[in-house]
C-alpha cells in the first residue's frame, strides 16, 4: 500500500473519531473568540501573530509570503485531523481612526473571509465546531483596513462608511486547539489592491465584488500554504514508510 493511500485511510478513520469527540465535548469546550476591530501596532507588525521573528520568506508560494512551520514531527500539521476556524479579526491601518470604521461593515468582511477560508480548507481538514485533541485552531486577521466612502442612509439610518481593504494584508496562524502552541503561521503581504465592503447597492456593488475577489484570492493562497506545509519531504516519507508495520514485525 502506498504512503498516500495509507494516509487517506487513516485520515478518514480519524475524522470519524474527532467528530465523535468534538460532539461529545462541545458543551465544555472553550468557544472561539468573537469578531473584533483593533488597531495595528505598526506597519510591519500588527500584534496579531505570536512570533513574527520566526517567519521566513517562502519561495514555494506566489507573491510575497512569509511562513513558519513547526518542524517537530509530533507537533506539525501531519498529526491533526480537524480544524476550528475562528472569527476573522480586523485590524485598522496605523494611520486610520478606528472610530471611522463601520463595525457592521467590518463584520461583513470578517464573515465573508471566514466563509472563504472554510471553503478553502475543509477538504484538507474537516471543519469542526469545538477544540479537542488532534484539532487545530485557524486564526486569521485582515490587517490594514481603512475607512472607505460614505454609504447613503436607508430608512433614516446611516450605516456609516464602507470598509476599504485596498491596502490590507492577511496574517494567520494554526495553533493546537488544546495547548495553543503554534503549528504553522503565515503573513501574506500581497495587498488586495481594490475593494470596499459596505451595504450592497448598485453604486457600491463593483467595489464590493472586487473586495470579495481579493478575499477569495487570499483564501486560495492559504490553501496553497497548507498544501506546501503538509507535504512530506522525501526523507520524512521514507522514514514513515519504513516505520509503517500494520501487522507488527512479522
Kinemage of the C-alpha trace (Angstrom):
@kinemage 1
@onewidth
@group {chain A} dominant
@subgroup {mainchain}
@vectorlist {calphas} color= white
{ca unk a 1} P 0.000 0.000 0.000
{ca unk a 2} L 1.384 3.423 -0.916
{ca unk a 3} L 2.054 6.094 1.672
{ca unk a 4} L -0.598 8.380 0.124
{ca unk a 5} L -3.345 5.722 0.179
{ca unk a 6} L -2.465 4.746 3.728
{ca unk a 7} L -2.712 8.385 4.838
{ca unk a 8} L -6.136 8.709 3.197
{ca unk a 9} L -7.450 5.652 5.050
{ca unk a 10} L -6.045 6.829 8.375
{ca unk a 11} L -7.397 10.351 7.939
{ca unk a 12} L -10.848 9.016 7.100
{ca unk a 13} L -10.939 6.861 10.219
{ca unk a 14} L -9.558 9.586 12.452
{ca unk a 15} L -12.041 12.111 11.082
{ca unk a 16} L -14.849 9.941 12.428
{ca unk a 17} L -13.119 9.816 15.812
{ca unk a 18} L -12.651 13.576 16.027
{ca unk a 19} L -16.269 14.202 15.009
{ca unk a 20} L -17.489 11.971 17.825
{ca unk a 21} L -15.054 13.542 20.276
{ca unk a 22} L -15.886 17.145 19.434
{ca unk a 23} L -19.613 16.437 19.574
{ca unk a 24} L -19.267 14.857 22.990
{ca unk a 25} L -17.044 17.637 24.318
{ca unk a 26} L -18.812 20.602 22.726
{ca unk a 27} L -20.673 21.614 25.887
{ca unk a 28} L -17.481 22.150 27.875
{ca unk a 29} L -15.284 23.393 25.042
{ca unk a 30} L -13.982 26.949 25.065
{ca unk a 31} L -15.792 28.979 22.392
{ca unk a 32} L -13.857 30.801 19.686
{ca unk a 33} L -13.207 34.469 20.405
{ca unk a 34} L -15.665 36.817 18.773
{ca unk a 35} L -15.094 39.308 15.998
{ca unk a 36} L -13.277 42.499 16.981
{ca unk a 37} L -11.870 45.630 15.332
{ca unk a 38} L -8.383 46.509 16.587
{ca unk a 39} L -5.637 48.937 15.605
{ca unk a 40} L -2.369 47.619 14.180
{ca unk a 41} L 0.648 48.271 16.409
{ca unk a 42} L 2.887 49.152 13.461
{ca unk a 43} L 3.043 48.842 9.683
{ca unk a 44} L 5.229 45.726 9.942
{ca unk a 45} L 3.694 44.005 12.961
{ca unk a 46} L 0.021 44.343 13.805
{ca unk a 47} L 0.372 42.387 17.050
{ca unk a 48} L -1.922 39.596 15.869
{ca unk a 49} L 0.721 36.872 15.454
{ca unk a 50} L 2.559 35.490 18.447
{ca unk a 51} L 6.031 35.479 16.848
{ca unk a 52} L 6.990 37.494 13.771
{ca unk a 53} L 10.709 36.682 14.092
{ca unk a 54} L 10.063 33.041 13.175
{ca unk a 55} L 8.567 33.951 9.781
{ca unk a 56} L 10.757 33.423 6.733
{ca unk a 57} L 10.282 34.100 3.012
{ca unk a 58} L 8.620 31.116 1.327
{ca unk a 59} L 9.703 30.587 -2.282
{ca unk a 60} L 7.137 27.809 -2.787
{ca unk a 61} L 4.265 30.305 -2.775
{ca unk a 62} L 3.324 33.054 -5.215
{ca unk a 63} L 3.664 36.637 -4.088
{ca unk a 64} L 5.457 37.904 -1.001
{ca unk a 65} L 4.543 35.398 1.692
{ca unk a 66} L 6.378 34.796 4.971
{ca unk a 67} L 5.720 31.480 6.683
{ca unk a 68} L 6.599 29.338 9.673
{ca unk a 69} L 6.032 25.607 10.087
{ca unk a 70} L 6.801 23.656 13.255
{ca unk a 71} L 9.469 21.105 12.312
{ca unk a 72} L 8.789 18.775 15.245
{ca unk a 73} L 7.216 15.700 13.609
{ca unk a 74} L 4.995 15.237 16.675
{ca unk a 75} L 3.760 18.823 16.521
{ca unk a 76} L 3.224 19.616 12.858
{ca unk a 77} L 0.266 19.512 10.503
{ca unk a 78} L 0.573 15.771 9.822
{ca unk a 79} L -0.720 14.947 13.282
{ca unk a 80} L -4.004 16.872 13.016
{ca unk a 81} L -7.311 15.774 11.529
{ca unk a 82} L -9.693 18.668 12.146
{ca unk a 83} L -9.758 22.467 12.392
{ca unk a 84} L -11.805 25.117 14.177
{ca unk a 85} L -11.964 28.323 12.114
{ca unk a 86} L -12.125 31.340 14.417
{ca unk a 87} L -13.934 34.580 13.561
{ca unk a 88} L -11.609 36.716 11.439
{ca unk a 89} L -10.197 39.728 13.255
{ca unk a 90} L -9.985 43.173 11.616
{ca unk a 91} L -7.027 45.495 12.215
{ca unk a 92} L -7.234 49.087 11.015
{ca unk a 93} L -4.225 50.812 9.462
{ca unk a 94} L -1.865 52.587 11.858
{ca unk a 95} L -2.778 55.987 10.395
{ca unk a 96} L -6.540 55.324 10.409
{ca unk a 97} L -9.032 56.421 13.031
{ca unk a 98} L -10.783 53.282 14.356
{ca unk a 99} L -13.906 55.307 15.129
{ca unk a 100} L -14.448 55.887 11.408
{ca unk a 101} L -14.589 52.158 10.702
{ca unk a 102} L -18.170 50.951 10.467
{ca unk a 103} L -18.469 47.929 12.781
{ca unk a 104} L -21.322 46.303 10.780
{ca unk a 105} L -19.360 46.617 7.538
{ca unk a 106} L -16.149 45.376 9.177
{ca unk a 107} L -18.126 42.387 10.439
{ca unk a 108} L -19.301 41.704 6.894
{ca unk a 109} L -15.644 41.480 5.835
{ca unk a 110} L -14.923 39.171 8.759
{ca unk a 111} L -17.845 36.882 7.947
{ca unk a 112} L -17.099 36.699 4.238
{ca unk a 113} L -13.391 35.945 4.676
{ca unk a 114} L -14.116 33.284 7.313
{ca unk a 115} L -16.540 31.626 4.870
{ca unk a 116} L -13.888 31.755 2.125
{ca unk a 117} L -11.326 30.191 4.470
{ca unk a 118} L -13.706 27.365 5.396
{ca unk a 119} L -14.340 26.629 1.720
{ca unk a 120} L -10.604 26.618 1.039
{ca unk a 121} L -9.511 24.271 3.847
{ca unk a 122} L -12.454 21.967 4.553
{ca unk a 123} L -11.375 19.161 2.231
{ca unk a 124} L -7.886 19.194 3.751
{ca unk a 125} L -9.057 19.254 7.375
{ca unk a 126} L -12.672 18.595 8.425
{ca unk a 127} L -14.026 21.828 9.937
{ca unk a 128} L -15.358 21.215 13.442
{ca unk a 129} L -17.077 23.458 15.983
{ca unk a 130} L -15.108 22.718 19.141
{ca unk a 131} L -11.437 22.334 20.095
{ca unk a 132} L -10.044 18.985 21.164
{ca unk a 133} L -7.166 16.542 20.717
{ca unk a 134} L -5.811 16.417 17.139
{ca unk a 135} L -7.757 19.578 16.262
{ca unk a 136} L -6.180 22.796 15.012
{ca unk a 137} L -7.473 26.298 15.507
{ca unk a 138} L -7.140 28.571 12.466
{ca unk a 139} L -6.784 32.218 13.484
{ca unk a 140} L -6.790 34.884 10.780
{ca unk a 141} L -6.779 38.671 10.562
{ca unk a 142} L -7.254 41.225 7.806
{ca unk a 143} L -4.674 43.891 8.637
{ca unk a 144} L -4.559 47.496 7.458
{ca unk a 145} L -8.166 48.319 6.576
{ca unk a 146} L -9.279 51.933 6.346
{ca unk a 147} L -12.499 53.866 6.099
{ca unk a 148} L -13.978 53.964 2.602
{ca unk a 149} L -16.664 56.110 1.056
{ca unk a 150} L -19.879 57.159 2.761
{ca unk a 151} L -22.790 54.757 2.439
{ca unk a 152} L -26.126 56.518 1.751
{ca unk a 153} L -28.628 56.258 4.576
{ca unk a 154} L -31.504 53.799 4.308
{ca unk a 155} L -34.739 54.240 6.279
{ca unk a 156} L -33.187 57.213 8.052
{ca unk a 157} L -30.326 55.120 9.430
{ca unk a 158} L -26.809 55.636 8.146
{ca unk a 159} L -24.611 52.511 8.162
{ca unk a 160} L -21.541 54.752 8.175
{ca unk a 161} L -18.550 54.341 5.893
{ca unk a 162} L -17.598 51.364 3.786
{ca unk a 163} L -14.533 49.351 4.822
{ca unk a 164} L -11.641 49.830 2.400
{ca unk a 165} L -9.337 46.785 2.107
{ca unk a 166} L -7.275 48.013 -0.868
{ca unk a 167} L -4.049 48.186 1.197
{ca unk a 168} L -4.875 45.375 3.603
{ca unk a 169} L -2.867 42.174 4.009
{ca unk a 170} L -3.555 38.891 5.806
{ca unk a 171} L -1.958 37.263 8.828
{ca unk a 172} L -2.877 33.789 10.030
{ca unk a 173} L -1.724 31.011 12.271
{ca unk a 174} L -2.715 27.450 13.024
{ca unk a 175} L -2.385 26.560 16.697
{ca unk a 176} L -3.036 23.429 18.689
{ca unk a 177} L -6.605 23.937 19.918
{ca unk a 178} L -5.774 22.429 23.330
{ca unk a 179} L -2.300 23.791 24.123
{ca unk a 180} L -2.273 26.931 21.984
{ca unk a 181} L 1.168 26.033 20.591
{ca unk a 182} L 1.801 27.497 17.124
{ca unk a 183} L 1.960 24.744 14.497
{ca unk a 184} L 2.157 26.967 11.405
{ca unk a 185} L 1.829 30.650 10.552
{ca unk a 186} L 1.870 32.912 7.524
{ca unk a 187} L 1.902 36.580 6.622
{ca unk a 188} L 0.629 37.301 3.111
{ca unk a 189} L 1.968 40.725 2.134
{ca unk a 190} L 0.103 40.898 -1.161
{ca unk a 191} L -2.358 43.759 -0.701
{ca unk a 192} L -5.874 43.472 -2.042
{ca unk a 193} L -5.349 46.433 -4.367
{ca unk a 194} L -9.034 47.391 -4.576
{ca unk a 195} L -12.360 46.834 -2.935
{ca unk a 196} L -14.748 48.132 -0.296
{ca unk a 197} L -17.233 46.321 1.884
{ca unk a 198} L -20.460 48.125 2.667
{ca unk a 199} L -24.187 47.881 2.216
{ca unk a 200} L -24.819 46.232 -1.152
{ca unk a 201} L -26.099 48.897 -3.514
{ca unk a 202} L -25.694 49.459 -7.235
{ca unk a 203} L -23.259 52.294 -6.580
{ca unk a 204} L -21.081 50.061 -4.394
{ca unk a 205} L -21.599 46.663 -5.993
{ca unk a 206} L -18.497 46.807 -8.181
{ca unk a 207} L -16.235 47.707 -5.260
{ca unk a 208} L -17.862 45.016 -3.119
{ca unk a 209} L -17.237 42.391 -5.813
{ca unk a 210} L -13.580 43.460 -6.021
{ca unk a 211} L -13.290 43.011 -2.261
{ca unk a 212} L -14.780 39.517 -2.465
{ca unk a 213} L -12.383 38.568 -5.261
{ca unk a 214} L -9.479 39.761 -3.107
{ca unk a 215} L -10.615 37.715 -0.095
{ca unk a 216} L -11.200 34.634 -2.251
{ca unk a 217} L -7.658 35.027 -3.582
{ca unk a 218} L -6.265 35.272 -0.049
{ca unk a 219} L -8.140 32.101 0.917
{ca unk a 220} L -6.701 30.223 -2.082
{ca unk a 221} L -3.176 31.218 -1.048
{ca unk a 222} L -3.925 30.000 2.473
{ca unk a 223} L -4.808 26.612 0.978
{ca unk a 224} L -1.613 26.661 -1.116
{ca unk a 225} L 0.338 27.304 2.086
{ca unk a 226} L -1.392 24.388 3.804
{ca unk a 227} L -0.627 22.100 0.881
{ca unk a 228} L 3.045 23.074 0.903
{ca unk a 229} L 3.350 22.820 4.689
{ca unk a 230} L 1.563 19.470 4.811
{ca unk a 231} L 3.687 17.841 2.107
{ca unk a 232} L 6.178 15.325 3.462
{ca unk a 233} L 9.778 15.742 2.380
{ca unk a 234} L 11.237 12.692 0.566
{ca unk a 235} L 13.296 11.925 3.672
{ca unk a 236} L 10.291 12.040 6.015
{ca unk a 237} L 8.176 9.988 3.591
{ca unk a 238} L 10.873 7.313 3.504
{ca unk a 239} L 11.019 7.248 7.303
{ca unk a 240} L 7.224 6.956 7.527
{ca unk a 241} L 7.165 4.058 5.059
{ca unk a 242} L 9.963 2.309 6.927
{ca unk a 243} L 8.171 2.706 10.261
{ca unk a 244} L 4.793 1.541 8.937
{ca unk a 245} L 4.144 -2.022 10.179
{ca unk a 246} L 0.382 -2.675 10.137
{ca unk a 247} L 0.810 -6.348 11.109
{ca unk a 248} L 3.628 -5.996 13.592
{ca unk a 249} L 7.158 -7.147 12.916
{ca unk a 250} L 6.129 -10.397 11.221
